[in-house]
Amino acid sequence: MNNRHSSRRYERLYYVLSKRMERRALILITSLLILLVIYQLLLLVPDMKRNMTSIDRLEGTPIQMQTLHE
């Protein structure tokens, strides 16, 4: 009887803790997705993009410019 009671108690505790962790993981994933969307939207603004990334400075001449000069 005591073994069954402790087993049920353990299952109940596991259920409660797993629900809490699931909720926190869902909140974390949602927050990261929202931050990703905000970051991507900020990259659409040319001045912000220039300040946020360094890859644009490392790129060469755009293809449109090369075909116009040749």
DRENDO-878781 format. One line per 2 residues: number of its first residue (from 0); their letters; for each residue x, y, z of C-alpha. Coordinates in steps of 0.2 Angstrom, whole numbers, plus 2048, in hexadecimal, padded with zeros to 3 digits. Example, Ala and Ser with C-alpha at 12.3 -4.5 7.8 and 13.67 -1.06 7.14 Angstrom:
! DRENDO-878781
0 = as = 83E:7EA:827 ~ 844:7FB:824
! end
This chain:
! DRENDO-878781
0 = mn = 800:800:800 ~ 80E:80C:805
2 = nr = 817:808:7F5 ~ 808:80C:7EA
4 = hs = 805:81C:7F3 ~ 817:822:7F0
6 = sr = 816:81D:7DE ~ 807:827:7DB
8 = ry = 80F:836:7E5 ~ 81E:834:7DA
10 = er = 813:834:7CA ~ 809:843:7D0
12 = ly = 819:84D:7D4 ~ 821:848:7C3
14 = yv = 811:84E:7BA ~ 811:85E:7C3
16 = ls = 824:862:7C0 ~ 823:85C:7AD
18 = kr = 814:868:7AA ~ 81E:876:7B2
20 = me = 82D:872:7A7 ~ 822:870:798
22 = rr = 81A:881:79B ~ 82B:88A:79D
24 = al = 832:882:78E ~ 823:888:784
26 = il = 825:899:78B ~ 838:899:786
28 = it = 835:893:775 ~ 827:8A0:772
30 = sl = 832:8AE:778 ~ 841:8A8:76D
32 = li = 835:8A8:75E ~ 82F:8B9:762
34 = ll = 841:8C0:764 ~ 846:8B7:753
36 = vi = 837:8C0:74A ~ 83C:8D1:752
38 = yq = 84E:8CF:74D ~ 849:8CA:73B
40 = ll = 83E:8D9:73A ~ 84C:8E4:740
42 = ll = 857:8DD:733 ~ 84B:8E4:725
44 = vp = 850:8F6:72A ~ 860:8FA:721
46 = dm = 868:905:72F ~ 864:8F8:73C
48 = kr = 86B:8EA:731 ~ 87B:8F3:72F
50 = nm = 87D:8F5:742 ~ 877:8E3:746
52 = ts = 881:8D9:73A ~ 893:8D9:734
54 = id = 890:8CF:724 ~ 88A:8DD:719
56 = rl = 89B:8E6:71B ~ 8A4:8D6:716
58 = eg = 89A:8D4:706 ~ 8A1:8D9:6F5
60 = tp = 898:8E3:6E7 ~ 886:8DF:6E5
62 = iq = 882:8D5:6D5 ~ 877:8E3:6CE
64 = mq = 885:8EF:6CF ~ 892:8E3:6C6
66 = tl = 886:8E1:6B7 ~ 883:8F4:6B5
68 = he = 896:8F8:6B5 ~ 89B:8EB:6A9
! end
